Amino acid sequence: MNNKFFLLVLLSGIGTSMLAGRIAITGSFEHAGLFWNLFLAWLPLGCAYITRQSWRRNLLNHYGLLAGAGLWLLLFPNAPYLITDLIHLKEVPDYLLWYDSLMSFSFALAGLLTGFYSVLIIHRLIEQITNRSFAWVIMACCLILSSYGVYLGRFGRWNSWDVLTNPFSLIQYSLSNLHNPTAMKLTITFSLAMLIMYAAFWLYTLKAKSR
């Protein structure tokens, strides 16, 4: 975990430094929200790590593990959500386009890898108490649900904490958008991309672990 953690901190540091530099040079805080989005992207990894450590120390039973995994699933869409912040590049002036592209890409990559590491932790925990095939089915479902969560966050402007603060409106909005063709197309496309990228990430970590 140490090398992985260092890589994530490095990627997050690059994006954060570039954003701080942009604010200092331009005096504009228009992209300052990336700081907050990056912080939210780290939450699922923290949740997954705490759940794994608690499970290893026998502080959690199976119900506790499921609760930890449920909290992780609630927080996880915040990580890939950073990819959607690339949409703001269309508003960037030409003289800042390359800088902002690299900066936004750094944040998106940090969020994606942070999210995938959290998925991997939960995946391995579920595999321990079930089997490899069933664990993959569960994780595929989690990635699909999370992709819909990203849609809700980007286009519906809902947040993870709305599950607690405004649950009925969130459920009503979520169910109503199941009939929205745009929502379904974006969710399916994002789900396929996430599944393919995570499968490649899983294979890479599996080979690296066997060396």
N, C-alpha and C positions, 0 to 999 in steps of 0.2 A: 504493500500500500504506500510505502514511503516514496518510491520512484513515481508512482502514479500521482500521488498527492503533489509532489514537486512539479510535475508537468502541468497539472491543473492550476496551481498557484502561479506558475510562470506565464501560462496563457492568459489567465485573468489579470495578472500584473501588466502584461503588454497592452491589453485593451484599456485597462484603467489608466495607465500612464499616458497613452495616446489621447484619451478623452480629457484628462486633466490638462495636457498640453494644449489641446484645442480650445478649451475654455479660457486658459491663460492668454493665448494668442488672440483669439477673436473676441473675448469678453462676452460670448454668448453661451447660455446654459440650455440651449434648445435640445441637446442630446443627453442632458444630465440624468435623465430617467434610466439610462443604461446602467448606471451605478446600482440603482435599486433593483433592476431586473436581474443583474448579475448576482446580487445578494440572494434574491429569491431562487435563482438557479442552483445555488449551493445548498439550499435547505433540504431537498430530497436526498442528497448525498449524506448530509449530516444525520438525517433520520434513518437512512439505510445502515449507516455505520453504527449508530447507537443500538439499533435493533439487532444487528449481528453480534455486537459485543455482549449485549444483554443475554442473547440466546446462548452464546458460548459459555457464559458464566452461570448458566442455569437460573437466571433471574426472570426468565419468561417461560410460560408454558405455551402450548400450541395456540391457545386463544390470544395470549399476549403477542405471539409472533404474528398472528393474523391482524391484530390491531395495529402493530407497527407497520406491517405491509400495507394496510389500508391507509394509514396516515401518509406513508411514502407515495402511494398512488395519487392521493389528493394533492400532494405538493409537486409531483413529478412534471406535470405540464409546464411548470415555470422554467424548466431547463431548456427544452426545445423551443419554447416561446421566443427565445432570443433570436432564433433564425428569422422570425417574422419581422424583427426590427429592421431588416434589410430593406423593407418597403420604404423607409424614410429616405433612402438614397435618391429617390426621384425628386426630392425637394432640395437637394444639395446644389449649391452653385458650382459652376464648372471648375473654378480654381481650387475647390476643396474636394472634388469628386474622388480623386485617387486616395487622398488621405483618409477621408471618411469611409471609403470602401474597405481599406485595410483595417481601419479601426472597428467597423461594424462586423467584418469577417472575424476578427479576433474575438470579439464578444460572442458571436454566434458559435464559433468553434469551441470556445471555453464552455459555453452552456451545453452544447451537444455532448462533448466528452464527459463533462461532469454528470450529466444525466445518464449517459450510458454506463458509467462506472457504478452509479447507484442501481441501475437496472441489473447489472451483473451481480452485485451483492445480493439483492433480493432473489434473483434467479437461482443462485447457488443455494440459498437458504431453503427455497421451496423444493428444489431438487433433493435436498437432504431428507425432507419429510415425505416426499412423494416418489417420483421417478423422473427420468430425463424427459420422456415424451410428454407427460402431464405438465411438467414445469414449463415446457415450451408452449404448450397450449395456453397456459395461464398468462405467460409473459406476452404472447401475441395479443391476447385479449386486452391486457394492460396497455400495450402500445396503441391499440386501436382506440380505446377509451381516452387515452391521453391525447391522441391526435384530435379527437373531438373537443377535448378540453382546450387545446390550443386554439381551435376555431372559436370557441366560446369566449376565450380571453381576448383574441385579436378583434373579432367582429362584434361580439356582444359586450365586450369590455367588462366581463365578469372576472372576479378574483377567487383564489382558493378559499379565502376566509368567508366568502359569501355563502359557503355551505353552512356556516354557523350563524352568520348575521342575517342572511336573507334566503333561507333554504327553499321556501315555497315558490318564490318568484324565479329562482334559479331552475328549479325542477320544471316549472311551467314553461319557461323559455327554452330549456333544453329539449323537452318533449315536442314542443311546437316546431322546433327547427329540424326535427327528424324528417319532416316532410319538405324541407327546403332543399331543392336540387343543388344549389351552390354549396350549402353546408355539407351535403353528402359527397359531392365531387371532391371538395377540398379535403375532407376527412379521409376518404379512400386513397387519394393521391399521397397525402402526408403519411398515412398509415403504411402504405407500401414502401415509401422511401425509408421510413423509420425501421421497418422490419428488415429490409435489405441491409441497411447500414449497421443495424445492431447485430445481425447474423454475421456480417463480415468482422465486426468488432469482437464478437464472441469467439469466432474461429482464430482470430489473431491472438487473443489472450490465451486460448487453449494451447496453441502451438508454442507461445512464449513460455507458458507454464511447464511444458513438457521438455524444454531444453535443459 
